Structure formats: C-alpha cells, structure tokens
C-alpha cells in the first residue's frame, strides 16, 4: 500500500444514487453509468483510493 499523504488532505465520497433500483430497471444503462463514474473518478482524482464499494468511492488525496 502506498504511503498516506501528509499535510493538508481532502476526502471525497462519490455514489451513484439509486444504483440498485436503476440496475433492476435498466441494467445496461446502469452499468454504463457505473463505467462512466469509474472513469471520471480515476481520471480526475489522481489519488489514493481508500475504498471501492462497487458503485461508490471513498478517496483520500
């Protein structure tokens, strides 16, 4: 595991609201949203990923 950042840190929590319901109504669309969400988090948060719960992230940077 990489070293934790020092000094001032920021915490970010992301979540796809009602993801489970969206999956039951339109699984393909929900999974497309999940791929887009993951790509955005990875692209814009060059950070230490602390937790991934499937459709949300807890990030420290």
PDB file of N, CA, C and O in Angstrom:
ATOM      1  N   UNK A   1       0.845  -1.177   0.000  1.00  0.00           N
ATOM      2  CA  UNK A   1       0.000   0.000   0.000  1.00  0.00           C
ATOM      3  C   UNK A   1       0.888   1.238   0.000  1.00  0.00           C
ATOM      4  O   UNK A   1       1.870   1.292   0.740  1.00  0.00           O
ATOM      5  N   UNK A   2       0.554   2.240  -0.827  1.00  0.00           N
ATOM      6  CA  UNK A   2       1.356   3.467  -0.849  1.00  0.00           C
ATOM      7  C   UNK A   2       1.252   4.221   0.472  1.00  0.00           C
ATOM      8  O   UNK A   2       0.300   4.050   1.233  1.00  0.00           O
ATOM      9  N   UNK A   3       2.260   5.062   0.725  1.00  0.00           N
ATOM     10  CA  UNK A   3       2.220   5.892   1.926  1.00  0.00           C
ATOM     11  C   UNK A   3       1.056   6.866   1.845  1.00  0.00           C
ATOM     12  O   UNK A   3       0.697   7.332   0.764  1.00  0.00           O
ATOM     13  N   UNK A   4       0.474   7.166   2.991  1.00  0.00           N
ATOM     14  CA  UNK A   4      -0.601   8.145   3.040  1.00  0.00           C
ATOM     15  C   UNK A   4      -0.025   9.537   2.832  1.00  0.00           C
ATOM     16  O   UNK A   4       1.112   9.803   3.222  1.00  0.00           O
ATOM     17  N   UNK A   5      -0.810  10.437   2.214  1.00  0.00           N
ATOM     18  CA  UNK A   5      -0.315  11.804   2.017  1.00  0.00           C
ATOM     19  C   UNK A   5      -0.158  12.517   3.354  1.00  0.00           C
ATOM     20  O   UNK A   5      -0.858  12.204   4.317  1.00  0.00           O
ATOM     21  N   UNK A   6       0.748  13.459   3.409  1.00  0.00           N
ATOM     22  CA  UNK A   6       0.938  14.255   4.607  1.00  0.00           C
ATOM     23  C   UNK A   6       0.402  15.659   4.403  1.00  0.00           C
ATOM     24  O   UNK A   6      -0.028  16.000   3.301  1.00  0.00           O
ATOM     25  N   UNK A   7       0.420  16.466   5.428  1.00  0.00           N
ATOM     26  CA  UNK A   7      -0.052  17.845   5.315  1.00  0.00           C
ATOM     27  C   UNK A   7      -1.559  17.917   5.202  1.00  0.00           C
ATOM     28  O   UNK A   7      -2.268  17.116   5.810  1.00  0.00           O
ATOM     29  N   UNK A   8      -2.050  18.861   4.435  1.00  0.00           N
ATOM     30  CA  UNK A   8      -3.483  19.038   4.240  1.00  0.00           C
ATOM     31  C   UNK A   8      -3.993  17.955   3.300  1.00  0.00           C
ATOM     32  O   UNK A   8      -3.409  17.715   2.243  1.00  0.00           O
ATOM     33  N   UNK A   9      -5.067  17.315   3.681  1.00  0.00           N
ATOM     34  CA  UNK A   9      -5.661  16.271   2.848  1.00  0.00           C
ATOM     35  C   UNK A   9      -7.128  16.584   2.590  1.00  0.00           C
ATOM     36  O   UNK A   9      -7.749  17.360   3.316  1.00  0.00           O
ATOM     37  N   UNK A  10      -7.658  15.982   1.568  1.00  0.00           N
ATOM     38  CA  UNK A  10      -9.079  16.133   1.230  1.00  0.00           C
ATOM     39  C   UNK A  10      -9.702  14.743   1.162  1.00  0.00           C
ATOM     40  O   UNK A  10      -9.033  13.766   0.828  1.00  0.00           O
ATOM     41  N   UNK A  11     -10.960  14.672   1.476  1.00  0.00           N
ATOM     42  CA  UNK A  11     -11.714  13.436   1.449  1.00  0.00           C
ATOM     43  C   UNK A  11     -12.863  13.604   0.456  1.00  0.00           C
ATOM     44  O   UNK A  11     -13.576  14.607   0.490  1.00  0.00           O
ATOM     45  N   UNK A  12     -13.039  12.633  -0.419  1.00  0.00           N
ATOM     46  CA  UNK A  12     -14.100  12.676  -1.416  1.00  0.00           C
ATOM     47  C   UNK A  12     -14.894  11.383  -1.333  1.00  0.00           C
ATOM     48  O   UNK A  12     -14.315  10.297  -1.313  1.00  0.00           O
ATOM     49  N   UNK A  13     -16.199  11.493  -1.285  1.00  0.00           N
ATOM     50  CA  UNK A  13     -17.063  10.325  -1.336  1.00  0.00           C
ATOM     51  C   UNK A  13     -17.981  10.491  -2.532  1.00  0.00           C
ATOM     52  O   UNK A  13     -18.659  11.510  -2.664  1.00  0.00           O
ATOM     53  N   UNK A  14     -18.003   9.487  -3.409  1.00  0.00           N
ATOM     54  CA  UNK A  14     -18.908   9.515  -4.548  1.00  0.00           C
ATOM     55  C   UNK A  14     -19.880   8.351  -4.427  1.00  0.00           C
ATOM     56  O   UNK A  14     -19.579   7.346  -3.784  1.00  0.00           O
ATOM     57  N   UNK A  15     -21.033   8.489  -5.038  1.00  0.00           N
ATOM     58  CA  UNK A  15     -22.039   7.437  -5.009  1.00  0.00           C
ATOM     59  C   UNK A  15     -22.989   7.645  -6.180  1.00  0.00           C
ATOM     60  O   UNK A  15     -23.315   8.780  -6.528  1.00  0.00           O
ATOM     61  N   UNK A  16     -23.425   6.566  -6.779  1.00  0.00           N
ATOM     62  CA  UNK A  16     -24.453   6.644  -7.807  1.00  0.00           C
ATOM     63  C   UNK A  16     -25.786   6.404  -7.104  1.00  0.00           C
ATOM     64  O   UNK A  16     -26.095   5.289  -6.684  1.00  0.00           O
ATOM     65  N   UNK A  17     -26.549   7.456  -6.989  1.00  0.00           N
ATOM     66  CA  UNK A  17     -27.819   7.404  -6.264  1.00  0.00           C
ATOM     67  C   UNK A  17     -28.783   6.405  -6.906  1.00  0.00           C
ATOM     68  O   UNK A  17     -28.933   6.371  -8.127  1.00  0.00           O
ATOM     69  N   UNK A  18     -29.428   5.597  -6.074  1.00  0.00           N
ATOM     70  CA  UNK A  18     -30.423   4.603  -6.501  1.00  0.00           C
ATOM     71  C   UNK A  18     -29.874   3.606  -7.513  1.00  0.00           C
ATOM     72  O   UNK A  18     -30.598   3.154  -8.401  1.00  0.00           O
ATOM     73  N   UNK A  19     -28.588   3.260  -7.381  1.00  0.00           N
ATOM     74  CA  UNK A  19     -27.958   2.365  -8.348  1.00  0.00           C
ATOM     75  C   UNK A  19     -28.657   1.009  -8.415  1.00  0.00           C
ATOM     76  O   UNK A  19     -28.857   0.472  -9.505  1.00  0.00           O
ATOM     77  N   UNK A  20     -29.025   0.455  -7.277  1.00  0.00           N
ATOM     78  CA  UNK A  20     -29.680  -0.857  -7.256  1.00  0.00           C
ATOM     79  C   UNK A  20     -31.001  -0.814  -8.010  1.00  0.00           C
ATOM     80  O   UNK A  20     -31.310  -1.722  -8.782  1.00  0.00           O
ATOM     81  N   UNK A  21     -31.778   0.237  -7.790  1.00  0.00           N
ATOM     82  CA  UNK A  21     -33.055   0.378  -8.496  1.00  0.00           C
ATOM     83  C   UNK A  21     -32.813   0.535  -9.993  1.00  0.00           C
ATOM     84  O   UNK A  21     -33.505  -0.079 -10.805  1.00  0.00           O
ATOM     85  N   UNK A  22     -31.834   1.353 -10.355  1.00  0.00           N
ATOM     86  CA  UNK A  22     -31.515   1.540 -11.772  1.00  0.00           C
ATOM     87  C   UNK A  22     -31.117   0.217 -12.427  1.00  0.00           C
ATOM     88  O   UNK A  22     -31.483  -0.054 -13.571  1.00  0.00           O
ATOM     89  N   UNK A  23     -30.365  -0.602 -11.691  1.00  0.00           N
ATOM     90  CA  UNK A  23     -29.963  -1.912 -12.226  1.00  0.00           C
ATOM     91  C   UNK A  23     -31.182  -2.778 -12.518  1.00  0.00           C
ATOM     92  O   UNK A  23     -31.230  -3.464 -13.539  1.00  0.00           O
ATOM     93  N   UNK A  24     -32.159  -2.745 -11.630  1.00  0.00           N
ATOM     94  CA  UNK A  24     -33.340  -3.589 -11.838  1.00  0.00           C
ATOM     95  C   UNK A  24     -34.220  -3.070 -12.971  1.00  0.00           C
ATOM     96  O   UNK A  24     -34.938  -3.844 -13.605  1.00  0.00           O
ATOM     97  N   UNK A  25     -34.167  -1.757 -13.229  1.00  0.00           N
ATOM     98  CA  UNK A  25     -34.996  -1.168 -14.280  1.00  0.00           C
ATOM     99  C   UNK A  25     -34.309  -1.161 -15.649  1.00  0.00           C
ATOM    100  O   UNK A  25     -34.965  -1.336 -16.676  1.00  0.00           O
ATOM    101  N   UNK A  26     -32.992  -0.959 -15.661  1.00  0.00           N
ATOM    102  CA  UNK A  26     -32.243  -0.856 -16.915  1.00  0.00           C
ATOM    103  C   UNK A  26     -30.785  -1.213 -16.621  1.00  0.00           C
ATOM    104  O   UNK A  26     -29.942  -0.331 -16.457  1.00  0.00           O
ATOM    105  N   UNK A  27     -30.503  -2.495 -16.557  1.00  0.00           N
ATOM    106  CA  UNK A  27     -29.177  -2.944 -16.147  1.00  0.00           C
ATOM    107  C   UNK A  27     -28.079  -2.416 -17.077  1.00  0.00           C
ATOM    108  O   UNK A  27     -27.030  -1.973 -16.609  1.00  0.00           O
ATOM    109  N   UNK A  28     -28.315  -2.460 -18.370  1.00  0.00           N
ATOM    110  CA  UNK A  28     -27.298  -1.995 -19.317  1.00  0.00           C
ATOM    111  C   UNK A  28     -26.998  -0.511 -19.103  1.00  0.00           C
ATOM    112  O   UNK A  28     -25.835  -0.107 -19.115  1.00  0.00           O
ATOM    113  N   UNK A  29     -28.021   0.290 -18.909  1.00  0.00           N
ATOM    114  CA  UNK A  29     -27.828   1.719 -18.673  1.00  0.00           C
ATOM    115  C   UNK A  29     -27.125   1.986 -17.352  1.00  0.00           C
ATOM    116  O   UNK A  29     -26.263   2.860 -17.267  1.00  0.00           O
ATOM    117  N   UNK A  30     -27.496   1.230 -16.319  1.00  0.00           N
ATOM    118  CA  UNK A  30     -26.863   1.401 -15.019  1.00  0.00           C
ATOM    119  C   UNK A  30     -25.389   1.039 -15.077  1.00  0.00           C
ATOM    120  O   UNK A  30     -24.556   1.735 -14.496  1.00  0.00           O
ATOM    121  N   UNK A  31     -25.059  -0.042 -15.772  1.00  0.00           N
ATOM    122  CA  UNK A  31     -23.659  -0.449 -15.883  1.00  0.00           C
ATOM    123  C   UNK A  31     -22.858   0.539 -16.722  1.00  0.00           C
ATOM    124  O   UNK A  31     -21.674   0.754 -16.462  1.00  0.00           O
ATOM    125  N   UNK A  32     -23.490   1.139 -17.720  1.00  0.00           N
ATOM    126  CA  UNK A  32     -22.829   2.186 -18.497  1.00  0.00           C
ATOM    127  C   UNK A  32     -22.534   3.391 -17.606  1.00  0.00           C
ATOM    128  O   UNK A  32     -21.460   3.986 -17.693  1.00  0.00           O
ATOM    129  N   UNK A  33     -23.485   3.744 -16.755  1.00  0.00           N
ATOM    130  CA  UNK A  33     -23.274   4.848 -15.810  1.00  0.00           C
ATOM    131  C   UNK A  33     -22.139   4.531 -14.852  1.00  0.00           C
ATOM    132  O   UNK A  33     -21.333   5.403 -14.529  1.00  0.00           O
ATOM    133  N   UNK A  34     -22.073   3.295 -14.398  1.00  0.00           N
ATOM    134  CA  UNK A  34     -21.013   2.874 -13.491  1.00  0.00           C
ATOM    135  C   UNK A  34     -19.639   2.976 -14.165  1.00  0.00           C
ATOM    136  O   UNK A  34     -18.682   3.450 -13.552  1.00  0.00           O
ATOM    137  N   UNK A  35     -19.542   2.537 -15.409  1.00  0.00           N
ATOM    138  CA  UNK A  35     -18.265   2.645 -16.132  1.00  0.00           C
ATOM    139  C   UNK A  35     -17.854   4.106 -16.290  1.00  0.00           C
ATOM    140  O   UNK A  35     -16.680   4.442 -16.135  1.00  0.00           O
ATOM    141  N   UNK A  36     -18.806   4.964 -16.595  1.00  0.00           N
ATOM    142  CA  UNK A  36     -18.523   6.405 -16.748  1.00  0.00           C
ATOM    143  C   UNK A  36     -18.082   7.006 -15.417  1.00  0.00           C
ATOM    144  O   UNK A  36     -17.119   7.771 -15.370  1.00  0.00           O
ATOM    145  N   UNK A  37     -18.777   6.667 -14.345  1.00  0.00           N
ATOM    146  CA  UNK A  37     -18.445   7.134 -12.999  1.00  0.00           C
ATOM    147  C   UNK A  37     -17.012   6.725 -12.645  1.00  0.00           C
ATOM    148  O   UNK A  37     -16.220   7.550 -12.190  1.00  0.00           O
ATOM    149  N   UNK A  38     -16.689   5.448 -12.856  1.00  0.00           N
ATOM    150  CA  UNK A  38     -15.356   4.947 -12.528  1.00  0.00           C
ATOM    151  C   UNK A  38     -14.284   5.656 -13.345  1.00  0.00           C
ATOM    152  O   UNK A  38     -13.232   6.013 -12.813  1.00  0.00           O
ATOM    153  N   UNK A  39     -14.541   5.860 -14.626  1.00  0.00           N
ATOM    154  CA  UNK A  39     -13.572   6.529 -15.487  1.00  0.00           C
ATOM    155  C   UNK A  39     -13.329   7.966 -15.029  1.00  0.00           C
ATOM    156  O   UNK A  39     -12.188   8.428 -15.019  1.00  0.00           O
ATOM    157  N   UNK A  40     -14.386   8.670 -14.653  1.00  0.00           N
ATOM    158  CA  UNK A  40     -14.240  10.050 -14.187  1.00  0.00           C
ATOM    159  C   UNK A  40     -13.456  10.125 -12.880  1.00  0.00           C
ATOM    160  O   UNK A  40     -12.577  10.972 -12.725  1.00  0.00           O
ATOM    161  N   UNK A  41     -13.778   9.242 -11.949  1.00  0.00           N
ATOM    162  CA  UNK A  41     -13.066   9.253 -10.662  1.00  0.00           C
ATOM    163  C   UNK A  41     -11.586   8.982 -10.896  1.00  0.00           C
ATOM    164  O   UNK A  41     -10.734   9.684 -10.351  1.00  0.00           O
ATOM    165  N   UNK A  42     -11.276   7.978 -11.696  1.00  0.00           N
ATOM    166  CA  UNK A  42      -9.872   7.645 -11.942  1.00  0.00           C
ATOM    167  C   UNK A  42      -9.142   8.759 -12.703  1.00  0.00           C
ATOM    168  O   UNK A  42      -7.966   9.020 -12.452  1.00  0.00           O
ATOM    169  N   UNK A  43      -9.838   9.405 -13.622  1.00  0.00           N
ATOM    170  CA  UNK A  43      -9.205  10.451 -14.429  1.00  0.00           C
ATOM    171  C   UNK A  43      -8.936  11.716 -13.621  1.00  0.00           C
ATOM    172  O   UNK A  43      -7.844  12.279 -13.698  1.00  0.00           O
ATOM    173  N   UNK A  44      -9.910  12.159 -12.855  1.00  0.00           N
ATOM    174  CA  UNK A  44      -9.813  13.446 -12.182  1.00  0.00           C
ATOM    175  C   UNK A  44      -9.260  13.370 -10.771  1.00  0.00           C
ATOM    176  O   UNK A  44      -8.821  14.385 -10.230  1.00  0.00           O
ATOM    177  N   UNK A  45      -9.269  12.223 -10.179  1.00  0.00           N
ATOM    178  CA  UNK A  45      -8.760  12.082  -8.809  1.00  0.00           C
ATOM    179  C   UNK A  45      -7.506  11.236  -8.826  1.00  0.00           C
ATOM    180  O   UNK A  45      -7.534  10.061  -8.460  1.00  0.00           O
ATOM    181  N   UNK A  46      -6.425  11.823  -9.243  1.00  0.00           N
ATOM    182  CA  UNK A  46      -5.143  11.127  -9.198  1.00  0.00           C
ATOM    183  C   UNK A  46      -4.790  11.043  -7.713  1.00  0.00           C
ATOM    184  O   UNK A  46      -4.069  11.885  -7.178  1.00  0.00           O
ATOM    185  N   UNK A  47      -5.307  10.027  -7.080  1.00  0.00           N
ATOM    186  CA  UNK A  47      -5.320   9.980  -5.624  1.00  0.00           C
ATOM    187  C   UNK A  47      -5.113   8.566  -5.135  1.00  0.00           C
ATOM    188  O   UNK A  47      -4.992   7.619  -5.912  1.00  0.00           O
ATOM    189  N   UNK A  48      -5.078   8.457  -3.858  1.00  0.00           N
ATOM    190  CA  UNK A  48      -5.025   7.164  -3.197  1.00  0.00           C
ATOM    191  C   UNK A  48      -6.457   6.707  -2.969  1.00  0.00           C
ATOM    192  O   UNK A  48      -7.189   7.312  -2.186  1.00  0.00           O
ATOM    193  N   UNK A  49      -6.853   5.656  -3.642  1.00  0.00           N
ATOM    194  CA  UNK A  49      -8.218   5.149  -3.469  1.00  0.00           C
ATOM    195  C   UNK A  49      -8.265   4.360  -2.175  1.00  0.00           C
ATOM    196  O   UNK A  49      -7.522   3.395  -1.999  1.00  0.00           O
ATOM    197  N   UNK A  50      -9.133   4.770  -1.277  1.00  0.00           N
ATOM    198  CA  UNK A  50      -9.209   4.124   0.023  1.00  0.00           C
ATOM    199  C   UNK A  50     -10.221   2.986   0.036  1.00  0.00           C
ATOM    200  O   UNK A  50      -9.983   1.956   0.667  1.00  0.00           O
ATOM    201  N   UNK A  51     -11.330   3.156  -0.640  1.00  0.00           N
ATOM    202  CA  UNK A  51     -12.366   2.124  -0.622  1.00  0.00           C
ATOM    203  C   UNK A  51     -13.214   2.222  -1.881  1.00  0.00           C
ATOM    204  O   UNK A  51     -13.508   3.314  -2.367  1.00  0.00           O
ATOM    205  N   UNK A  52     -13.597   1.079  -2.390  1.00  0.00           N
ATOM    206  CA  UNK A  52     -14.469   0.985  -3.560  1.00  0.00           C
ATOM    207  C   UNK A  52     -15.559   0.001  -3.184  1.00  0.00           C
ATOM    208  O   UNK A  52     -15.283  -1.172  -2.933  1.00  0.00           O
ATOM    209  N   UNK A  53     -16.806   0.476  -3.144  1.00  0.00           N
ATOM    210  CA  UNK A  53     -17.901  -0.396  -2.729  1.00  0.00           C
ATOM    211  C   UNK A  53     -18.711  -0.910  -3.907  1.00  0.00           C
ATOM    212  O   UNK A  53     -19.818  -1.417  -3.722  1.00  0.00           O
ATOM    213  N   UNK A  54     -18.181  -0.788  -5.103  1.00  0.00           N
ATOM    214  CA  UNK A  54     -18.902  -1.254  -6.276  1.00  0.00           C
ATOM    215  C   UNK A  54     -19.490  -0.121  -7.076  1.00  0.00           C
ATOM    216  O   UNK A  54     -19.283  -0.042  -8.287  1.00  0.00           O
ATOM    217  N   UNK A  55     -20.218   0.757  -6.422  1.00  0.00           N
ATOM    218  CA  UNK A  55     -20.780   1.906  -7.136  1.00  0.00           C
ATOM    219  C   UNK A  55     -20.505   3.219  -6.401  1.00  0.00           C
ATOM    220  O   UNK A  55     -21.182   4.225  -6.615  1.00  0.00           O
ATOM    221  N   UNK A  56     -19.508   3.184  -5.540  1.00  0.00           N
ATOM    222  CA  UNK A  56     -19.088   4.420  -4.866  1.00  0.00           C
ATOM    223  C   UNK A  56     -17.618   4.312  -4.532  1.00  0.00           C
ATOM    224  O   UNK A  56     -17.043   3.224  -4.515  1.00  0.00           O
ATOM    225  N   UNK A  57     -17.017   5.464  -4.268  1.00  0.00           N
ATOM    226  CA  UNK A  57     -15.618   5.545  -3.873  1.00  0.00           C
ATOM    227  C   UNK A  57     -15.468   6.413  -2.645  1.00  0.00           C
ATOM    228  O   UNK A  57     -16.197   7.388  -2.464  1.00  0.00           O
ATOM    229  N   UNK A  58     -14.534   6.058  -1.817  1.00  0.00           N
ATOM    230  CA  UNK A  58     -14.065   6.911  -0.733  1.00  0.00           C
ATOM    231  C   UNK A  58     -12.594   7.150  -1.039  1.00  0.00           C
ATOM    232  O   UNK A  58     -11.794   6.215  -1.039  1.00  0.00           O
ATOM    233  N   UNK A  59     -12.238   8.416  -1.302  1.00  0.00           N
ATOM    234  CA  UNK A  59     -10.900   8.753  -1.784  1.00  0.00           C
ATOM    235  C   UNK A  59     -10.254   9.774  -0.859  1.00  0.00           C
ATOM    236  O   UNK A  59     -10.901  10.719  -0.407  1.00  0.00           O
ATOM    237  N   UNK A  60      -8.980   9.572  -0.587  1.00  0.00           N
ATOM    238  CA  UNK A  60      -8.179  10.489   0.198  1.00  0.00           C
ATOM    239  C   UNK A  60      -7.063  11.000  -0.697  1.00  0.00           C
ATOM    240  O   UNK A  60      -6.341  10.211  -1.307  1.00  0.00           O
ATOM    241  N   UNK A  61      -6.918  12.321  -0.776  1.00  0.00           N
ATOM    242  CA  UNK A  61      -5.827  12.868  -1.588  1.00  0.00           C
ATOM    243  C   UNK A  61      -5.367  14.181  -1.007  1.00  0.00           C
ATOM    244  O   UNK A  61      -4.454  14.807  -1.543  1.00  0.00           O
TER     245      UNK A  61
END
